[in-house]
Structures are given as structure tokens and as C-alpha cells.
Amino acid sequence: MTTRGESYFHLHLVSDATGETLITVARAAAAQYSSMSPVEHMHPLIRTQKQLDRVLSAIEEFPGIVLYTLLEHELAKQLEDKCRKLGLPFLSILGPVLQLFHSYLGGETKPRVGAQHVLNAEYFKRIDALNYTMLHDDGQHTDGLEEADVVLVGVSRTSKTPTSIYLANRGVKTANVPLVPGVPTPPQLEHLTQPLVVGLFASPERIVQIRQNRLLGLKAEQDADQYIDKHAVAEEVAFSRKLCGKHNWPSIDVTRRSIEETAAAVMTLLADRRRLPAS
């Protein structure tokens, strides 16, 4: 379908739980088609016939690709039958994965809707990590840095906060501390023993671009010459990299990395560190 020169397609995501799995898979696939934009129709918590009927009506009104995670056999069958009748492509996202598990593990599965969201120890570990990370964002409460799994350091606009939150969602207690030339770092930072300290840096051009966009968004472009001066920013980056080198803190160039890629690199460093024998 095309409108005003833009191509798009309807994408129905039908889940008996929150739909997070569907969203992740669907967006990863859709991202490969830069010339086409999906119009997402999210249908979460579909567990009754009445709820499914509304979904079927929406699919008929806006035909497109249908992805689903429905563990109730009868509901899944009705959805598939409707798609076949309309000539629409459909796929059970969990189906092939469950079949693979079954072929290797054998035995019968017991369908558990939203089983990945049960309130187990791992869930509470993530909540604890999130609470810690929010409390120790942007150099706050530095007395508690020793309790962290990871401490991210870097100059302004190197994605410290979003990376910290992403890591916390993976159960990694993460603090972040800004590095500012001429401003002493917290004394605790240079004497940490438990946390992995990781420096984040980017090219001066990239940092200036992000800072300019932020200032425009805040309508605070005045009195900010030093903040977006390329030479000054280059000195900031050099300062942060020198500090990391001085303390043997590993550094990650985030210039062309997404938050997810940066977090994955941090988690790799953390895993490597935990494998090393204690000195």
C-alpha cells in the first residue's frame, strides 16, 4: 500500500500475554525493509472468544501480515482459519521454537500463558537492579557505587543513562558517573573493587550533533557555546579516554552503536571479568 509516496503494510500482533516477544521479533524483521513502514495493530491479552472476535474483525478490516503467540489451541485454529480464508500470511512465533525444544527434550509441554513474566527470583533481581540504577543515575549517591555490578563513566551525551537502564532490565545493577574536565571525579570511583568500571566515548562530531539536538529541544541554545564547541568537546573526549587509560578501565566507542549493542558489549566485558580467577 502507498500513501503520499510512502509504502506501508498492516501488521497484526496477536498475543495471549503482553506481546513483548511479538513486538521484538516483528520490529527486528520489519527493520530490514527500509522502503516499507509497518502499521502495527497490537492485540494483547487475547484469551477469550469475544476478545478474538474483535481481533478477527480488525484483521478483516485492515488485512496484512499476522503474527501470533496463542497457546490456546482452539483460538489459534480460528485465527489461522480466518487468515487462510482472507488469503493472508500468518505465523506462530513460538510454534517452531516449541517444536524444536520438543524434538530435543521430548515429553509434553504444559501451556502457561505469560510464563516468562512469572514473579520469580530473576524478576525481583531485575526490579532491584532498576531501583539501584535510578537511584545512582548521573553521579547521584556515589557512596553506594561499590554495590554496583557495573559503573559507566563518560562525558555528557554518551548514552550512559539509557544504557544503564537497559542493563538494569537485564538484572545488572548499573550506576553512571559523568566526567567533566576540571571537575574532580568522586574519590570513591577510583578505588572501586567490586564493580566493573567501563568508559563510554563517541566522536566529537557525534556528541556535538546530539547536544545540539538536545539544546534545540530544550530551547536553550543560548549560552551553550562551550557545550557544543567541537574543539572543547574533543578535549572532553580526550580527557575521559586518558582517565580510563590511567585506571585500566575498558572503553567502548558508542559513536555508531545502538543502546542494545553497547549494553551487549558491556555484558560481554562483565562476563569475561567474572570468569577470571580472583587475584
N, C-alpha and C positions, 0 to 999 in steps of 0.2 A: 504494500500500500504506500501511496505517496501523497504528501500534502505540503504545498508551498515549497516544493523542491526537496523535501526531506522524506526519506523512506522509513517506514516503521512497520512493526508487526505486533499483534497481540500475543501476550504470553500469560497463560493461566497457571498459577502455582497453587495446588490444592493439597492441603495438609490436615491431618487429624491432630497435629500439635501446633507449635508456634510457627513452623515454616522456615526456621533459620537454615536448616540443611538445604531446602529447596532454593532459597534466595542465594546462598553461597554458590551452589552449583550452577544455577541459571545465569547469574551475572558473570561468572567466570567464562561460561560458554558464549554469552551474548557479546562480551568484550572483544571477541575475536572478529566481530563483524562491525567494523568502524563505519560502514556506509548505511547501516540499518540500526534503528533505535527501537528497543522493546517497549511496549506499553504494558506495564505489569498489572495484572489483576490478581491480588493476593487473597486467597481464601483459606484462612487458618481455622483450626479447631472444628473441622468438619467431621462430626461424629454421629449425626442422626439423618434420617431420610429427609426431613424437612430442610435441614441445612444443605444437604446435597442437591435437592431440587433447585434451590436458589443458584447454586453453582452451575448446574446444567443449563439453566435459563441464561446465565451470563455468558457461558461458552457459546450458546447458540446465537446470542445477540452480537458477540464480538469473537468470531471464530479465529483460532490461531493455534499455536503450539500449547500442549497441555502436559505439564509435569506434575507428578503427584507422589505423595507418601501417605497412603491409606492402608492400614493393616487390617481393617475390617473387610473380609473377602467380598461380601455382597455389595458394599458401597463401591469398592474398587471395580467390580464387574459392571455395575451400572454406569460408572464413569467411562470405562473402556467401550462399552456398547454404544453410548452416546457419541463418543468420538468416531467410532467406526461408521455410524450412521451419517455423521456430518462429513466424513472423509478427512478428519483432522489427525495429525500426528500426536501420539501420546507416549509417555514413558513413565514407568515406576522407577524412581531414582534409587530406592532401597532394594528393589527386586533383584537385580543382577548381583548386588553385593551380598544379600542374604543367601542367594543361591550358591555363591562362591564359598561362603562360610559353611553352608550345609554340606557341600561336596567335600570339604576338608575335615570338618568337625563331626559330621553325622548327627544323628539324633534329631528330635523335633524341637522347633522353637516355640516359645510361648509369647504371642504378640503382646507387647507392652507399649501402649501409646505414650510418646514423650519420655521413654525410658532414659534418654540421655540427660534429662533435666531433673532426675531424682535428687532429693536433698541428702547427698552422701557426704563423706569427708572431703572429697575433692571439691564439691560445690562450696562448702564452707571455707575451704582453703582459698578459693578464688575471691570470696567476699572479704575475707580477712586481708588478702593482698590488695584489693581495691581500696579498702578503708585506709590501709597504711599508705598507699600511693597518693591518695587525695590529700592526706594529712601532711605528706612530705613532698609536695609539689613546689617547684620553683624556689628551692632553698629554704623551705619552711622547716622548723623543728629539727635543726641539724644535730641536736643532741641524740636523736634516735637513729642516726644513719647506720650505726653498727648492726641494727636489727634487719637491715635490708638484705635481699639476695643480690640486687644489682643497684648501683648508683650511676646514673647517666650525668655526664658533665658536658658543657658546650656553651657557645655564645648564643645570644638571642636568635631565635628562628631556625634552630637546627632540629626541630621536631622532638624535643625532649619530652614534653608533656604527653602528646598523643602516643608516642612510643611507650612511655611509662604505663599509660592506661591499657594499651594493648597487651603488654607483658603481664600486667596485673590480672587481666582477664584470662591469662594462662596460668594463674596461680603463682606468679613471680612477684614477690614484694619488691617494688622498684621506687626509688627516690630519684629526684633530679635536682642538680645544682647549677645555676647559671654561672658562667665565667665572664667576668668583666675586667678588662685591663685597668690597672690602677686601684682595683677594689680587692682587698685580701680575700682569699678563699677561706671558708670556715676551717679553723685549725683541726677539727675532727676529721675532715676529708682526707688529709694527707697521712693519717695514722690508722685508717680502717684495716681490719684484719679479716673479717668475715665476708663482707660484700665484694663482688666483682665491680670494679670501677671501670666504666667504658666512656671514652670520649667520642662525641658526635661532632663532625665538622662538615662543611659544604664549601663549594667555591664561593668567593666573594660576590661574583655576579649573581649567583642563585640567591644568596642571602639578601643582597640589596633588592632584588626583584620581589621577594616575599615581604620584606619590610616595607617597601613602597606600597604594595597592595594592602598591607595591614593599615598603614597610616591613612591611605585614602578611604578605607572602610571606616576608620575611626574619625575621619575628617580632622586629622591632626597633623597635616602635612607641614605646618609651620613649626619653626624652632626645632627641627629634627635633622638639620643638615649633617651633623656628625653621625647620626644613626644610619643614614643611607649613603654616606660618602664612601665610595669604593675603596679609596686608599685606607681610610680609617677601619673599614670592615676587614680589609686584608690584614691589617695589623692585629685585629682581634683574633682572626683565624690563626695567624702565626703564633700568637700568644697562647691560645688554647692547645695547639699542637705541641708547642715547646713544653708546656706544663705536663701534658700526657707523657711525652717522651722522658721527662725528668723522673716521673714516678713509675715508668714502665706500664702505664695504663694502655690497654689496646684501644685503637681508634677505628671508627667506621666512617667512611665518606658517604654521606646521605644525599649528595647532590642529585643523583638520578635514582635513588631508591624510594620505593613506597614505604609507608609505615610498616606494613606487613613484612617487607623484605629486611628492613632494619631490625625489627624485632626478631626475625628468624636468625639473623647474624649474631645478635646478642645472645640468643638462647644456645646457639652453637658454641660460642665462647664460654658460656656458663657450663654447658655440658662437658666441654673439654677440661675446664678448670676442676670440676667435681671428680673427674676421672683421675686427676693427678694425685699421687700419694702425698699425704700431709708432710710438710717439711719440718 
